Amino acid sequence: MLQCLFADNFVNPRRNRRRLPGSVPDAAPAAAALTGTFSASLLGVSLTGGRCATAELIFTDGTAAGDLSCLLLGAAGTSIDLNLRLAAGTTGTGTATTTGTATITVGSLLPVTLPAIAVLTASGSNAGLQLTVGGITLPALPVGTGGIQIG
């Protein structure tokens, strides 16, 4: 799986190798790297946008493998690092929905772990990434720069 880390507008790929089970069902790949703006609040931080990247395999048995990493940009200079480890997923025409556990770090505080859902939409007026973290649905992060590939 490809995991991306962010630092000063650069996306740096790093290999995160995991063994898959001996019998692997068919899978649909999904990948995205995008930067965009939105206005929201999460864990007391006013957000102005973010930079996210993901590399996913969504298997026909409903499981998923991969990671999604986001740097959510705070209005007052405080940012949120969100790393979602995928567990389950589905695909549709131009969309991929995945769920898993997100580790979230706000500034220098200790990380918290929350359930999360990520919906990628590859094209159209809704193209972007929609995150729901701990039951809080953030506005969709539109594709300002970058792209989304599903299938």
N, C-alpha and C positions, 0 to 999 in steps of 0.2 A: 504494500500500500504506500502511497505517496503522501507524506505529511508536509505541510508548508508552514514555515515560520515567517513572521513579518518583522522587518526592521527598516525604518526610514524609506518606505515606498518600494522595497524590494521583496519579492517572493522567492524564498530560498527552499528548494525541494530537499527533503531528507528521507532516505529509505527507512521504513518502519516494517520490518519483515515479521510476518506472522504465518504460522503453519495453518493451512486449510485442511479440513478433514479429507480422508482418503477418497471418498466418493463425493465429488463436487457437482451439485446440480448446475444447470444452465444459469447464467448470470447476465444482467444488463449493466454495463458500466455507466457511471455518471461522473463528470468532472466539471469543476468550475473554479475560476479565479476572477474575482470582481471587486471593484471599489465603487462605492456610491454614498449618497447622502440620504438621511431621513431625520426626523425629530421624534425622540421617544425618551422614556425614562426606564431604567432597570437597576434594581438594588440601590435606589437613591441617587443614581448618577444620571444627569441629563445628557443624552446622546445626540450627536450630530451626524453620524454616519458610521461607516466601517469598511474594513478590508477583510475579505473572506476567501478561503480556498478549500476545496474538498476533492478527494479522490475516493470513489465508492464502487463497490460491486453489490448489486442487489440481486439476490438469488431467487429462483422461481419457487423455492420452498418458504419464502417470506423472511429469510434471514438476510442480514447485510454485513459487509465487512468494509472497514475504512474509517476515515477520520475527517472531521470538518474543523477547521481552525479559523477563528475570527478575532480581529482586533477591533472592538467597538470603541469609537472615538468619543470622548467626553467633552462637553462644552467648556468646562473649567480646567482642562488639561489632564483630568483623571480619565484613564482608559480602562476598559474591561477586556481581559483575555478570556476567550471562550474556546474550549477544546471539547468537541463532541465525539465520543467513541460510539460508533454505530452498532446497533444490535439487530434491528429489523427494518424492513422497507418494502415499498411497492413502487411500480412504475406505471405510468399512463402515457398517453400521447403527449410527448413534450414535457412531461413532469416526472419528478422522482420525489417520493416522500420517505424520509427515514426517521427513525426514533432511536434514542439511546440515552446515555448518561453524559451530562456536560459538567466539566470541571471549570469553574468560573473564578477568576482572580481579579479583584478590584484593587488597583494600586498596590500597596505593600501589605494588604490584609491577607489573612489566611484564606486559602481557596475553599469554596463551597461546592458541593456536588448536588445537581438538580436534574430531574428528568427533562428531556428536550425533544422537540420535533423540528425537523428542517424540511422545507418544501422548496425544491428547485423548479423553476419554470423557464424553459429554454428560449421561448420566443413570444412575440406578441406584446401587447401593452402591459401585461403583467410579468414580463421577463424579469427574473431576479431571484432573491432568496428570502423566504419568509421563515422567521425563527419564532418558536414558542418555547420559552424557558421557564420552568417551574410554574406553568399555567398562565404566564404572562405572554401574550402575543405581541411581538414587536411589529412595527410597520415593515412592509417588504423593503429589502435593500435592493434598489434597482441596479441594473448593469450600467453604471456610469462609464467605467472602463473595464475591459476584460470580456469574458464570455462564459457561456454554459453549454456543455455538450452532454446529451443523454442518449444512450444507446450506441 
